[in-house]
Amino acid sequence: MLASHYTLTHYILFLIGIVLCLMVDLHAHKSDEPISTKSALRWCIFWEFLALSFAVYVWITHGSGDGSLFIAGYYLEKSLSIDNLFVIMAIFSAFAIKDEFQHRVLYYGIIGALVLRMVFVAAGTSLITVFGPYALAGFGFFVLWSAWKMWQQMHSGKQEIEDYANHWSVTYTQKFFPVHNKLDGHKFFVKIEERKKFIWKATPLFLCLIVVEISDVMFAFDSVPAIIAITQDPFLVYTSNIFAILGMRSLFFLLAAAKRYLCHLEKSVIVILVYIGIKMLLDVVDVVHIPPLGSLSVVVVVLCGGILPSIVFPEKSEELTPTDGE
């Protein structure tokens, strides 16, 4: 990567600004309740305004060239991050995470993304060249599996998992560290008494957070090289990445809120997940590469295919029924 004419001070001030905004975000959503459509829309507008204001700052202080590069990188990252929205939705479905706890998971997911994206930008394309194809192949199969699980759940009825003892995440993870078999509100860790001793255990909510972080890393294999192709300035690559991720996470809640009212939208999400998984596998074997604009067009068309029937042919939503973990 080329050397940047942005100093360490620029990075520090940027991170301070983002952390302050995240603190406001956390305060605004301190109660565990589903995010409304209006609230999600307001936060989408807020992050978009903040990103464009930052673009104006870069334009004024470092010239129109840098301002244009930031905007190009920002919207490219947003278009590439669309896929991640639906994968995160599938992850929440796989863990049966209630709407009221999803903001907490994505909030701390953002904090992890601030660090992990910096690692990717610092590594440039070297890390991606070594691990990219293998990681993307495995994750492509995971996305297809997630689509299949969502399809099964859609036909078996929405189910709330009370005991995660047999859930795939707990089954595999408890071999490495203690995991509690139940959710405990929005806690990531709980203190449990066993054999007259208190030990800390991770909750299924923490395991969900880890999988969300992994999904962000997987999509970084695709998006970071794309932005590096536009600009090799680390500061512009990093800031455009972070602003795009913040905006897309807010868009996730807008989509999640819409899914509560649009009964056929979940079918579209499943189709999009299958498309994403196949697209990732095709990229790995280098058979065909679908450009971001083409991929975005597919997503929009499929979403419309779920929204319009939901408006014309609405159905009553089904209640959640308790079940054991899978």
C-alpha positions, -999 to 999 in steps of 0.1 A, spaced: 0 0 0 12 35 -7 21 59 21 -6 81 33 -4 119 37 -28 116 66 -12 115 100 -18 95 132 -37 125 145 -63 121 117 -69 84 127 -72 93 164 -97 121 158 -117 99 134 -119 71 159 -128 95 188 -156 109 166 -169 74 158 -168 63 194 -187 94 205 -214 86 179 -216 50 191 -220 61 227 -250 82 216 -263 52 196 -259 29 227 -277 55 249 -306 58 224 -310 20 224 -302 13 261 -335 -6 266 -340 -40 252 -368 -36 227 -372 -40 189 -361 -10 169 -390 6 151 -391 15 115 -390 52 122 -360 49 145 -341 27 120 -348 52 93 -336 81 114 -303 64 121 -299 55 84 -302 92 76 -279 102 105 -250 79 93 -255 89 57 -254 126 67 -223 120 88 -205 101 60 -212 128 34 -202 155 59 -169 137 63 -165 136 26 -170 174 25 -143 178 52 -118 156 32 -127 176 0 -120 209 17 -89 199 36 -72 176 12 -86 185 -22 -114 173 -45 -93 142 -55 -94 127 -21 -130 137 -15 -140 119 -47 -120 88 -38 -136 87 -4 -171 89 -18 -163 63 -45 -149 39 -18 -178 46 5 -205 37 -20 -186 8 -33 -183 -7 2 -220 0 8 -230 -19 -24 -207 -48 -14 -220 -48 22 -256 -54 10 -248 -92 10 -237 -90 46 -271 -77 57 -289 -108 46 -262 -131 61 -265 -114 94 -303 -118 92 -297 -156 86 -273 -157 116 -299 -142 139 -324 -167 126 -300 -196 131 -295 -186 168 -332 -176 173 -321 -142 187 -350 -120 196 -354 -86 179 -348 -68 211 -313 -82 216 -301 -78 180 -290 -42 184 -266 -52 213 -250 -79 191 -245 -55 161 -233 -27 184 -204 -47 198 -199 -62 163 -192 -26 151 -165 -22 178 -149 -55 166 -151 -43 130 -133 -10 139 -103 -32 149 -105 -60 124 -109 -36 94 -78 -17 105 -59 -50 105 -71 -58 69 -63 -23 57 -28 -25 73 -22 -59 58 -33 -47 23 -38 -75 -1 -12 -99 14 -35 -114 40 -63 -116 15 -41 -133 -11 -30 -160 13 -63 -168 30 -90 -153 8 -100 -181 -16 -101 -208 12 -120 -186 36 -146 -175 10 -152 -210 -2 -160 -222 34 -181 -192 41 -200 -196 8 -211 -231 19 -221 -217 53 -243 -191 36 -260 -218 16 -265 -239 47 -280 -208 65 -305 -204 36 -315 -240 40 -320 -236 78 -341 -204 72 -362 -224 47 -368 -252 72 -377 -227 100 -401 -209 77 -421 -240 70 -419 -254 106 -431 -221 121 -411 -195 140 -395 -212 170 -380 -197 201 -351 -218 215 -352 -221 253 -325 -247 257 -294 -245 235 -278 -277 248 -281 -294 214 -276 -263 193 -248 -267 168 -229 -236 181 -229 -249 217 -221 -285 207 -189 -274 189 -178 -244 211 -181 -260 245 -152 -283 236 -130 -253 239 -145 -231 266 -175 -232 289 -208 -223 273 -242 -218 290 -271 -236 274 -296 -207 278 -299 -170 270 -298 -147 300 -313 -114 287 -287 -95 267 -257 -108 287 -227 -122 268 -213 -140 299 -230 -153 330 -216 -166 363 -229 -201 371 -225 -222 402 -213 -257 395 -200 -282 420 -199 -255 447 -178 -233 425 -187 -202 404 -175 -202 368 -180 -178 340 -197 -191 309 -204 -176 275 -240 -174 265 -254 -183 230 -257 -145 224 -219 -142 226 -215 -171 202 -239 -153 178 -216 -122 181 -186 -142 172 -203 -156 141 -214 -120 131 -177 -109 135 -166 -138 113 -191 -128 86 -176 -93 86 -141 -107 82 -153 -129 53 -168 -100 35 -137 -79 41 -118 -104 19 -140 -92 -9 -146 -55 -2 -111 -43 10 -93 -53 -22 -121 -36 -43 -116 -3 -25 -78 -7 -26 -83 -8 -64 -98 27 -62 -74 42 -37 -44 29 -19 -44 56 8 -50 36 40 -69 64 57 -94 67 29 -98 29 26 -104 26 63 -127 55 69 -149 47 38 -151 11 51 -162 21 86 -188 46 75 -203 21 51 -205 -6 77 -221 18 102 -247 28 76 -254 -7 66 -260 -19 101 -286 8 105 -301 -3 72 -303 -39 86 -327 -27 113 -348 -10 87 -350 -43 68 -356 -63 99 -384 -40 109 -399 -43 74 -397 -81 77 -420 -80 107 -448 -65 86 -440 -80 51 -449 -116 54 -433 -127 21 -401 -108 25 -384 -138 43 -387 -158 11 -368 -131 -8 -341 -132 19 -337 -169 14 -334 -165 -24 -308 -137 -19 -288 -159 5 -287 -187 -21 -275 -162 -46 -248 -148 -23 -235 -183 -15 -234 -193 -52 -218 -160 -61 -190 -165 -35 -183 -200 -47 -182 -188 -84 -157 -161 -74 -135 -187 -57 -133 -210 -87 -129 -180 -109 -158 -191 -132 -176 -158 -133 -174 -125 -114 -206 -105 -109 -198 -68 -106 -212 -49 -76 -238 -30 -96 -251 -63 -111 -253 -79 -77 -271 -49 -63 -296 -51 -91 -303 -87 -84 -309 -80 -47 -333 -51 -54 -353 -71 -79 -356 -101 -55 -365 -78 -26 -393 -62 -47 -405 -97 -55 -410 -102 -17 -423 -67 -9 -451 -64 -35 -468 -97 -28 -467 -89 9 -486 -57 2 -511 -73 -22 -515 -107 -4 -509 -100 33 -509 -129 58 -513 -131 95 -479 -136 113 -474 -168 133 -466 -168 170 -432 -181 183 -433 -216 197 -407 -228 222 -384 -256 211 -350 -271 220 -318 -262 203 -309 -279 171 
